[in-house]
Amino acid sequence: MIKKEDIETSLVTSIAKSDLKEIVSDIAEISLDTFFDDGIIKDVPIIGSLAKLYSAGKNIQEKIFEKKIIAFLLETEKAKKESKNKFYDDLNNNESLRKKVGEQILVILEKIDDLEKPTILGKLFKNFIEEEINFEMFHRLATIIANCFLPDLKKLSIYKDKSQFNTFTSISLENSGLVHMYYVRPEIFDADGNQTGGSLYRITKLGQELLKLGII
């Protein structure tokens, strides 16, 4: 029976060694039927390890999870080769770090509710592999990405360019720590119902860090 640590090791191997661009260039090309048949992804180490955990057949949730992993890996494999090799060596020589990294990636991928987010998380992890950010920052931003409503997340850049009024998006991004209210005032609307005044929100340092990485 496959051990839990084998899953983490196979994930690290998949990140550092798999060449998915030789299999598929775009996650959109992969249908869920492909996952049910194993097909083109059967040789990816993490997928092979997960398959051994399935008691009988593969249900839709398991196939969606595999698609998330492939979307994630399609981005991490774009990291510089020397960075991936160093990442692989560092984690193989540090069992505690390998376990920590592997567990967090799998937990976050499993909980996300949007099939576009694994691609964003893969881009974020690529920055970790290339040592643009440390693992703590990866974990912090990955948790935010996993929990934040994606359409709101994509509007973050407008808070960098100009302060925004109190909206559902402002509240959502504030709850994620990406913007904050710096000016409190009652809301004012014109005769046509357009907001002309009220509390204002602007981007936080954490929000700026996320934008700087260019992943959303």
C-alpha positions as CSV (number, residue, x, y, z in Angstrom):
1,M,0.0,0.0,0.0
2,I,1.3,3.4,-0.9
3,K,2.5,5.6,2.0
4,K,1.5,9.2,2.6
5,E,5.1,10.3,2.3
6,D,5.3,8.7,-1.2
7,I,2.5,11.1,-2.3
8,E,4.6,14.1,-1.2
9,T,7.8,12.8,-2.8
10,S,6.0,12.1,-6.1
11,L,4.6,15.6,-6.1
12,V,8.1,17.1,-5.6
13,T,9.4,14.8,-8.4
14,S,6.5,15.9,-10.7
15,I,7.2,19.5,-10.1
16,A,10.9,19.2,-10.8
17,K,11.1,16.4,-13.4
18,S,7.9,16.1,-15.4
19,D,7.9,17.6,-18.9
20,L,4.2,18.2,-19.4
21,K,4.6,20.4,-22.4
22,E,5.5,17.3,-24.3
23,I,2.1,15.8,-23.2
24,V,-0.2,18.8,-23.5
25,S,0.3,22.5,-24.0
26,D,-2.9,23.7,-22.4
27,I,-4.9,22.4,-19.6
28,A,-8.1,23.3,-21.5
29,E,-7.1,20.6,-24.0
30,I,-7.6,17.9,-21.3
31,S,-11.1,16.6,-20.9
32,L,-12.3,14.8,-17.7
33,D,-12.8,11.7,-19.9
34,T,-9.0,11.8,-20.4
35,F,-8.6,11.5,-16.7
36,F,-11.1,8.6,-16.4
37,D,-9.1,6.7,-19.0
38,D,-5.7,7.7,-17.5
39,G,-4.5,8.2,-21.1
40,I,-1.9,10.9,-21.6
41,I,-1.3,11.7,-17.9
42,K,-0.6,8.2,-16.7
43,D,3.2,8.7,-16.5
44,V,3.1,11.9,-14.3
45,P,4.5,10.6,-10.9
46,I,1.9,12.3,-8.7
47,I,-1.0,11.1,-10.8
48,G,0.3,7.5,-10.7
49,S,0.7,7.7,-6.9
50,L,-2.8,9.0,-6.4
51,A,-4.2,6.3,-8.7
52,K,-2.9,3.7,-6.3
53,L,-5.1,5.2,-3.5
54,Y,-8.3,4.7,-5.4
55,S,-10.2,1.8,-4.0
56,A,-12.4,1.1,-7.0
57,G,-12.5,3.2,-10.2
58,K,-12.2,7.0,-10.2
59,N,-15.0,9.4,-9.3
60,I,-15.6,12.9,-10.7
61,Q,-14.1,14.6,-7.6
62,E,-10.8,12.6,-8.0
63,K,-10.6,13.4,-11.7
64,I,-11.2,17.1,-11.1
65,F,-8.4,17.0,-8.4
66,E,-6.1,15.5,-11.0
67,K,-6.9,18.2,-13.5
68,K,-6.1,20.8,-10.9
69,I,-2.7,19.1,-10.3
70,I,-1.9,19.1,-14.0
71,A,-2.9,22.8,-14.4
72,F,-0.6,23.6,-11.4
73,L,2.3,21.6,-12.9
74,L,2.0,23.1,-16.3
75,E,3.0,26.4,-14.7
76,T,5.7,25.2,-12.3
77,E,7.5,23.4,-15.1
78,K,8.2,26.9,-16.7
79,A,10.6,27.6,-13.9
80,K,14.3,27.8,-14.8
81,K,15.9,24.4,-15.1
82,E,18.7,25.2,-12.6
83,S,16.0,26.5,-10.1
84,K,14.0,23.3,-10.4
85,N,17.1,21.2,-9.9
86,K,18.0,23.1,-6.8
87,F,14.4,22.9,-5.5
88,Y,14.5,19.1,-6.1
89,D,17.8,18.6,-4.3
90,D,16.8,20.9,-1.4
91,L,13.5,19.1,-0.7
92,N,15.0,15.6,-1.2
93,N,17.6,16.4,1.4
94,N,15.1,17.9,3.8
95,E,12.3,15.5,4.7
96,S,10.6,18.0,7.0
97,L,10.5,20.7,4.3
98,R,9.4,18.1,1.6
99,K,6.5,17.0,3.8
100,K,5.5,20.6,4.6
101,V,5.6,21.8,1.0
102,G,3.9,18.7,-0.4
103,E,1.1,18.7,2.2
104,Q,0.3,22.4,1.8
105,I,0.1,22.2,-2.0
106,L,-2.2,19.2,-2.0
107,V,-4.4,20.7,0.7
108,I,-4.8,24.0,-1.1
109,L,-5.4,22.4,-4.5
110,E,-8.0,20.2,-3.0
111,K,-10.0,23.0,-1.4
112,I,-10.0,25.5,-4.2
113,D,-13.4,25.9,-6.0
114,D,-12.4,27.4,-9.4
115,L,-10.5,25.5,-12.1
116,E,-8.6,28.6,-13.1
117,K,-7.0,29.0,-9.7
118,P,-4.5,26.0,-10.0
119,T,-2.9,27.9,-12.9
120,I,-2.5,31.0,-10.7
121,L,-1.1,28.8,-7.9
122,G,1.3,27.2,-10.3
123,K,2.6,30.6,-11.3
124,L,2.9,31.6,-7.6
125,F,4.9,28.4,-6.8
126,K,7.2,29.1,-9.8
127,N,8.2,32.3,-8.0
128,F,9.0,30.2,-4.9
129,I,11.1,27.7,-7.0
130,E,13.0,30.6,-8.5
131,E,13.4,32.1,-4.9
132,E,11.6,35.3,-5.7
133,I,9.5,34.6,-2.5
134,N,10.0,32.4,0.5
135,F,7.7,29.5,1.4
136,E,5.9,31.5,4.1
137,M,4.9,34.2,1.5
138,F,3.9,31.4,-1.0
139,H,1.7,29.8,1.7
140,R,0.2,33.2,2.7
141,L,-0.7,34.2,-0.8
142,A,-1.8,30.8,-1.9
143,T,-4.3,30.7,1.0
144,I,-5.6,34.1,-0.1
145,I,-6.0,32.9,-3.7
146,A,-7.7,29.8,-2.6
147,N,-10.2,31.6,-0.4
148,C,-10.9,34.8,-2.4
149,F,-13.7,35.1,-5.0
150,L,-11.7,35.0,-8.3
151,P,-13.6,37.8,-10.1
152,D,-12.8,40.1,-7.1
153,L,-9.2,39.0,-7.1
154,K,-8.9,40.0,-10.8
155,K,-10.0,43.5,-9.9
156,L,-7.2,44.1,-7.4
157,S,-5.1,46.1,-9.8
158,I,-7.7,48.9,-10.0
159,Y,-7.1,49.6,-6.3
160,K,-3.4,50.3,-7.1
161,D,-4.4,52.9,-9.7
162,K,-7.2,54.6,-7.8
163,S,-9.0,54.3,-4.4
164,Q,-12.4,52.6,-4.7
165,F,-15.7,53.0,-2.9
166,N,-17.3,50.5,-0.5
167,T,-18.5,47.6,-2.7
168,F,-18.9,43.8,-2.4
169,T,-15.5,43.6,-4.1
170,S,-13.9,46.0,-1.6
171,I,-15.2,44.0,1.3
172,S,-14.1,40.7,-0.2
173,L,-10.6,42.0,-0.8
174,E,-10.4,43.6,2.6
175,N,-11.3,40.3,4.2
176,S,-8.4,38.8,2.3
177,G,-5.9,41.5,3.5
178,L,-5.3,42.8,0.0
179,V,-7.0,46.2,0.5
180,H,-8.0,48.3,3.5
181,M,-10.4,51.1,4.3
182,Y,-8.5,54.3,5.0
183,Y,-11.2,56.9,4.7
184,V,-14.6,56.5,6.5
185,R,-17.6,58.5,5.3
186,P,-21.3,58.0,4.7
187,E,-22.2,56.9,1.2
188,I,-23.5,59.6,-1.2
189,F,-25.4,58.9,-4.4
190,D,-26.6,61.3,-7.2
191,A,-30.1,61.5,-8.6
192,D,-29.3,58.6,-11.0
193,G,-28.2,56.3,-8.2
194,N,-24.5,56.6,-9.0
195,Q,-22.2,56.7,-5.9
196,T,-20.3,60.0,-5.7
197,G,-19.0,59.7,-2.1
198,G,-18.3,57.4,0.7
199,S,-15.7,55.3,2.4
200,L,-12.5,54.6,0.4
201,Y,-10.3,51.5,0.0
202,R,-6.8,51.2,-1.3
203,I,-4.3,48.4,-1.8
204,T,-2.2,47.0,1.0
205,K,1.5,46.1,1.0
206,L,0.4,42.4,0.7
207,G,-1.8,43.3,-2.3
208,Q,1.1,45.1,-3.9
209,E,3.3,42.0,-3.4
210,L,0.7,39.9,-5.1
211,L,0.5,42.2,-8.1
212,K,4.2,42.6,-8.4
213,L,4.5,38.8,-9.1
214,G,2.3,39.3,-12.2
215,I,0.2,36.1,-11.6
216,I,-3.3,37.5,-11.8
